[in-house]
Amino acid sequence: MKKTYTLSLCIGMVLFSILDSNSMLAQCFKRGSFVVSLSEGSNQSVYTTYSTGTSEFRGHRGDETGVRDPIIIEYGISNRWGIGSTWGNDIYNVNPTSFYGFNLSGKNAGVKTSEYTIDGSYHFLVTKKADFALVGSLGTFSIAMNGTNNDYSYRYTSNGNMARLALRTRYYFWRRLGVTSMGSLFAANSSPVGVKDNTVGKSASTSITGSTVEFGLCYRICR
């Protein structure tokens, strides 16, 4: 009897969630919703450089950990579909000798990546407070590395594109303010071809693939 009651309760909760997610009045995400999210996280990446020129530089491949801080905006074009944009930066500290062929007296170099993507999202489960979505992103990607070490100035810039596939969740504690989390897989590629003021890594293209996990806050401007 207890097992039957527990099973009935579980089935009832699942049915309630489905009905609740299909109710326009109950959805925390629907057509006309406008949401801004700010998060921070980390990524585990395979960081690869390779030569695109005729120099003796051959590049390097290694596992690197970075930190991430994107801003995301999204607009609901229907009760299930959304469109938006992401502006983000990742920060790495890499060995410049191995990856880009120049030396900083044994010190690592700070690398900043920048991305801007157009995002499409499908919200497969939406309730009064929770929102689960699959997100696909395509956009531009660039790398910047510059600084000074013992009166030696270095500069490297490369440009390219990226793609990202993510699972994103939001949970609203209040009517408009909530928390968000996202796990994603990404691939990015950039080249210094066409950049004229690089002083290092002039023939070094960069490829980064990996996964990210991030957490933050979200604010629903329009219901």
C-alpha positions as CSV (number, residue, x, y, z in Angstrom):
1,M,0.0,0.0,0.0
2,K,2.8,2.4,0.9
3,K,4.6,1.7,-2.4
4,T,1.4,2.3,-4.3
5,Y,0.8,5.6,-2.5
6,T,4.4,6.7,-3.2
7,L,4.2,5.8,-6.9
8,S,0.8,7.6,-7.2
9,L,2.3,10.7,-5.5
10,C,5.3,10.7,-7.9
11,I,3.1,10.3,-10.9
12,G,0.9,13.1,-9.6
13,M,3.9,15.4,-9.1
14,V,5.2,14.7,-12.7
15,L,1.7,15.3,-14.2
16,F,1.4,18.5,-12.2
17,S,4.8,19.7,-13.5
18,I,3.8,19.0,-17.1
19,L,0.5,20.8,-16.7
20,D,2.1,23.7,-14.9
21,S,4.8,24.0,-17.6
22,N,2.1,24.2,-20.3
23,S,0.1,26.9,-18.6
24,M,0.9,30.3,-20.1
25,L,0.0,32.0,-16.8
26,A,2.4,29.8,-14.8
27,Q,5.4,30.0,-17.1
28,C,8.4,32.0,-15.8
29,F,9.6,32.1,-19.5
30,K,7.2,32.8,-22.3
31,R,6.7,35.0,-25.4
32,G,7.8,38.5,-24.6
33,S,10.1,37.6,-21.7
34,F,13.3,39.6,-21.6
35,V,16.0,38.2,-19.3
36,V,19.5,39.4,-18.4
37,S,22.0,37.1,-16.8
38,L,25.4,37.7,-15.3
39,S,27.6,34.7,-14.3
40,E,31.1,33.5,-13.5
41,G,32.7,30.1,-13.9
42,S,35.6,28.1,-15.1
43,N,36.5,26.0,-18.1
44,Q,38.6,22.9,-18.8
45,S,40.1,23.3,-22.2
46,V,42.4,21.7,-24.7
47,Y,44.6,24.7,-25.8
48,T,46.4,24.3,-29.1
49,T,48.6,26.5,-31.2
50,Y,49.9,25.7,-34.6
51,S,51.8,27.5,-37.4
52,T,50.0,29.1,-40.3
53,G,53.2,30.4,-41.9
54,T,56.6,29.2,-43.0
55,S,58.4,29.9,-39.7
56,E,60.1,27.1,-37.6
57,F,57.5,27.5,-34.9
58,R,55.4,24.3,-34.7
59,G,53.0,25.1,-31.8
60,H,51.9,23.2,-28.8
61,R,49.0,21.3,-27.3
62,G,48.1,21.2,-23.6
63,D,45.3,21.1,-21.0
64,E,44.5,24.6,-19.6
65,T,42.1,25.9,-17.0
66,G,40.5,29.3,-17.5
67,V,38.0,31.6,-15.7
68,R,34.9,33.0,-17.4
69,D,32.5,35.9,-16.9
70,P,29.8,36.3,-19.5
71,I,26.7,38.6,-19.8
72,I,23.7,37.0,-21.5
73,I,20.5,38.6,-22.8
74,E,17.5,36.6,-24.1
75,Y,14.1,37.5,-25.5
76,G,11.2,35.0,-25.8
77,I,9.9,34.9,-29.3
78,S,7.4,32.1,-28.2
79,N,6.6,30.2,-25.1
80,R,9.3,27.7,-25.9
81,W,11.8,29.5,-28.1
82,G,14.1,32.4,-27.3
83,I,16.8,34.4,-29.1
84,G,19.6,36.4,-27.5
85,S,23.3,37.3,-27.4
86,T,26.3,36.5,-25.2
87,W,29.3,38.8,-24.5
88,G,32.0,36.9,-22.6
89,N,35.7,36.7,-21.7
90,D,37.9,33.8,-20.6
91,I,41.2,34.3,-18.9
92,Y,44.1,31.8,-19.2
93,N,47.7,31.8,-18.0
94,V,49.9,29.9,-20.5
95,N,53.5,29.2,-21.1
96,P,54.5,31.6,-23.8
97,T,57.6,29.7,-24.9
98,S,55.6,26.5,-25.5
99,F,52.5,28.0,-27.1
100,Y,53.7,31.1,-28.9
101,G,57.5,30.8,-29.2
102,F,58.8,33.7,-27.0
103,N,60.2,33.8,-23.5
104,L,59.2,35.9,-20.4
105,S,62.0,34.8,-18.0
106,G,60.1,31.8,-16.9
107,K,56.8,33.6,-16.3
108,N,53.4,32.7,-17.8
109,A,51.5,35.1,-20.1
110,G,48.0,36.2,-19.4
111,V,45.7,35.4,-22.4
112,K,42.2,37.0,-22.7
113,T,39.7,35.6,-25.1
114,S,36.6,37.5,-26.2
115,E,33.4,36.2,-27.7
116,Y,30.2,37.6,-29.1
117,T,27.6,35.1,-30.1
118,I,24.0,35.0,-31.3
119,D,22.1,32.4,-29.2
120,G,19.0,30.3,-30.0
121,S,17.3,28.5,-27.1
122,Y,14.6,25.9,-26.7
123,H,12.9,25.8,-23.3
124,F,11.9,22.2,-22.9
125,L,10.7,22.6,-19.3
126,V,9.2,25.7,-17.8
127,T,7.3,26.1,-14.5
128,K,6.3,29.0,-12.3
129,K,9.9,29.3,-10.9
130,A,12.2,27.0,-12.9
131,D,13.3,27.2,-16.5
132,F,15.4,24.5,-18.4
133,A,16.7,25.3,-21.9
134,L,19.0,23.9,-24.6
135,V,21.1,26.7,-26.1
136,G,23.1,26.8,-29.4
137,S,25.5,29.7,-30.1
138,L,27.5,30.9,-33.0
139,G,29.7,34.0,-33.2
140,T,33.0,35.7,-33.3
141,F,36.0,34.9,-31.2
142,S,39.3,36.7,-30.6
143,I,42.5,36.4,-28.5
144,A,44.6,39.2,-27.0
145,M,47.9,38.9,-25.2
146,N,50.0,41.9,-24.3
147,G,52.2,43.2,-21.6
148,T,55.8,44.2,-20.6
149,N,58.5,42.1,-19.0
150,N,61.9,43.6,-18.1
151,D,61.4,46.4,-20.6
152,Y,60.4,43.8,-23.2
153,S,56.9,44.6,-24.7
154,Y,54.9,41.9,-26.4
155,R,51.6,41.9,-28.3
156,Y,49.5,39.2,-29.9
157,T,46.1,39.4,-31.4
158,S,44.1,36.8,-33.4
159,N,40.6,36.7,-34.7
160,G,38.1,33.9,-35.6
161,N,34.9,32.3,-34.7
162,M,33.3,29.9,-32.2
163,A,30.4,27.6,-31.5
164,R,28.8,26.5,-28.2
165,L,26.2,24.0,-27.1
166,A,24.8,24.4,-23.6
167,L,22.2,23.3,-21.0
168,R,21.0,26.3,-19.0
169,T,18.8,26.5,-16.0
170,R,17.2,29.4,-14.1
171,Y,15.3,29.4,-10.8
172,Y,13.5,32.5,-9.6
173,F,13.4,33.1,-5.8
174,W,11.4,36.3,-6.4
175,R,9.1,37.6,-9.1
176,R,12.0,38.9,-11.2
177,L,15.3,37.9,-9.6
178,G,16.7,34.4,-9.7
179,V,19.8,32.3,-10.0
180,T,21.2,30.7,-13.2
181,S,23.6,27.9,-14.0
182,M,25.0,26.6,-17.3
183,G,27.2,23.8,-18.5
184,S,28.5,23.9,-22.1
185,L,30.8,22.5,-24.7
186,F,32.5,24.8,-27.0
187,A,35.0,25.0,-29.9
188,A,36.9,28.2,-31.0
189,N,39.5,29.0,-33.6
190,S,41.5,32.2,-34.4
191,S,44.2,33.3,-36.7
192,P,46.7,36.3,-36.6
193,V,46.5,36.6,-40.4
194,G,45.7,40.2,-41.3
195,V,46.8,41.6,-37.9
196,K,49.8,43.9,-38.6
197,D,50.9,45.1,-35.2
198,N,51.7,41.7,-33.5
199,T,55.2,41.5,-32.1
200,V,55.1,37.8,-31.1
201,G,53.4,34.7,-32.4
202,K,53.0,36.2,-35.9
203,S,52.4,32.8,-37.5
204,A,50.6,31.2,-34.5
205,S,47.0,30.3,-34.9
206,T,45.0,29.2,-31.8
207,S,42.4,26.6,-31.3
208,I,40.6,26.1,-28.0
209,T,38.0,23.3,-27.2
210,G,36.5,22.3,-23.9
211,S,33.7,22.5,-21.4
212,T,32.5,25.2,-19.0
213,V,30.5,25.4,-15.8
214,E,29.1,28.7,-14.6
215,F,26.8,30.2,-12.0
216,G,25.3,33.6,-11.5
217,L,22.2,35.8,-11.2
218,C,19.4,36.4,-13.7
219,Y,16.9,39.3,-13.8
220,R,13.6,39.1,-15.7
221,I,12.8,42.6,-17.0
222,C,9.5,41.6,-18.7
223,R,7.2,38.7,-17.7
